[in-house]
Amino acid sequence: MKRWHIVLAAACIVASGGAAGFFFWPASIESVAASAAQPHGAALIARGEYLVKAADCAACHTAPGGKPFAGGFAFKLPFGTLYSPNITPDKDTGIGGWTDAEFVRALHQGIGRDGEDLYPAFPYTSYALLSTDDALAIRAYLQTLPPARAKPPENSILFPFNQRFVMRAWKLLFLPKHRFEANPARDPVWNRGAYLAEALAHCGECHTPRNLMFATKSDAKFAGAVVDGWKAYNITPDPQSGIGKWTDAELADYLASGHAEGHGGASGNMAEAVDLSLRHLSRADIESIVTYLKTVPPQRSGDPEIVQADPPSLAVSTAWSVPPGQPASEGRRIFESACASCHGWNGEGQQSQYAALRGARTVNDPDGANLVRVVLKGVRIRSPLGNMTMPAFAQAYSDAEIASLSNYVLEQFGAKQGRVTATMVARARTK
């Protein structure tokens, strides 16, 4: 028995030492080099700029009112607040002193310059799929930005999440170990779309639900999720809760401009993604994303936001008149005074097609998650028709009034029995 105790103790010591080595051994770094196909000079910088826009870097690395790419954007998580870093070429507070190898390692492995493990608010689980050439092109463009001396606030993370070494075990489970690999059974258009959607545009970071360890669920890819209180809708080809009934042209228009006829306009995080990223992509790249999305396995969402494109109320409404005999209500009164002149009672939009509500998912979700936030925060998006703006009404109406308005809109434009309450509106104001 004593012999077995000695063997067991030795095994524990070896295991403990291995665990300590795994968690605390300094991160390695490998040299990187571009392939012979990589462009040079101005062509490389132009390619890097395109990739930075495709990857939507500005959205996370620019704080409200801050300098572009200077960091400080706050990620409010259940276990604390993270702040994005400065990625301008400032040598003291940015990435000006980083080597190419350190930069590529950050994108591919989620490891900072000093070997610290990065949190996956930085979507390196997607960027791990980027080719080394594309990572280096991104680096080359960022080096041309004006240096901004700006240090973000210190993270405020609860224990044990503030122990960065724990991320090594997380990455062991969820970080891809290889770059994107083209599917030889698919054509170049499909593979280009897969690369854009999975790696650069990292669509799954918002549109895929997460498990208890905050990793995306591989068996529910693109099935929809909630991000900062906004619903990122199902973008699988399911005909009821996804994009199965959208034509390729409609989906391409929506991604490229933030609007599609019969589907309304983008708002919230999606409007930002269109504004800062997707509208800058070539039409060919947009269409390749559509090609790929239409082949993703369909997922039926549990959410009841099935779109009613032609609700009975709209069939008997005009731009300037409500359905005959519709009873008066507080929600109708507010819509009449603040909304009808832009949106119209028939949901077609008055001054702009971007104001159309007919067929929009936002007005077909009984919970009104995005609708409430649109009313509170407004919408701002640059489009081929110019800057489109809906004002914010957070200061104009009480929680109860916004709840009444939301429930009226859901009934009038989506034939849904709204479930929005004043408590839900109050909660939305804080996110």
C-alpha positions, 0 to 999 in steps of 0.5 A: 500500500505504501508503494501505491501511495508513493506512486500516486503522490509522484503522479500528482506531482507530475500532473501538478507540474504539467498543469503549472507548466501549461498555465504559466510557461511563457507563450512561444512566438514564431517568425512570420513571413508573407507569401510570394503572392502578397502585394507590396507598397501602396497595393498592400496598404490598400488591401490592408484597409479593405480587410480592416473594414471587412473585419469591422475593427473600428467598431470595437477599437473606437470609443464613443467620441474618441479617436479612431482605433485609439481604443477605450470602447467598453464591453460590459459583461456579466463578470465585469467590464473590458476596454478595447486597446489602442491599435494605432501605431503609437509606440507607448500606448498603441501597437507601434512597437509590436513586431509583425510576429507579435501582431499575427500571434495576437490575431491567431492565438489571442496572445498579447505582446507581453505573452498575456492571454487575451479575452475573447471579446477580441474575436480571435476565435474567428481571426484565427482562421485568417491567412497570415498574408491577410493578417500582415496586410491588416498590420501594414495598414494600421501602421499608416494610421495617425498615432494616437496617444491614448491609454484605455481604462483598466479592466474591471473583472471579477475573480477568477475571470481576472486571472488571464492564465485561465484563458489558456484552458478556454482556448484549448477547448475553443480556439481553432488550431488551423487557418481557414481551409477551402472546401474542395467540393465547393466553388471559389465563390462559396469558399470566399463567402465562407472565409468572409463570414467565418473569419473576417466579418466574424458573423457568428460572434453576434449571430450564434448563441453562446454556451455556459463558457461564453463560447459560440455553440457549434451546433447552433451556428447563426441561429440568433443570439442577444448582444448588449440587449439587441437581438442578432437574428437567425441568419440560417436558411430556415424559412420561418425564423431565418432568411430562407424566404429572402431572395439572394438579391434582397439579402445582398442589398440588405448587407450592402446598404442596410435595407431590403425591399419588404424587409425593412432597414437595419438598426442597432449593432447591425446598422453599425456593422453595415455602416462601418464594414459591410457597405465598404465591401465589393458587390462580389464579396457581398454576393459570396457571403450570401452564397455561403449563408444560403448553404448553412444548415437551417436552424429553427429559432425558439423565438416567435418573431415569425414575420407577417409580411402582409398583416390585415391592418396594413391592407386597409391602411393608407400612408395617411390613414389608419384602418377603419374602426381601429380603436384609439389608444395611447400607443396609436396617439403617440405613433400619430404624433411622432412616427406616422409622418416618417413611417406611414400607417401602411408601413411603406415609409414616407420620405425614405424607403429606410423608414419602411416597417412592412416585413421588418423583423423588428416589428414582428418580435412580440418581445419588442427587444430591438423595437424598444431600443430603436425608439430609445436610441434612434438609428443612424446609418450612411446609405447610398441615398445619404445619411439616414437618421431616426431620432432617439425618443428616450427623453421624450416619453416615459417607460410606460408610453414607450411600452404602449407605443411598441405594443401598438407598432407590433400589432399594426405592422406585424399582427403580433400581440406585443408583450412589452412592459414599462419594466422592460423599457426601463431595463433597456435604457441601461444597456 
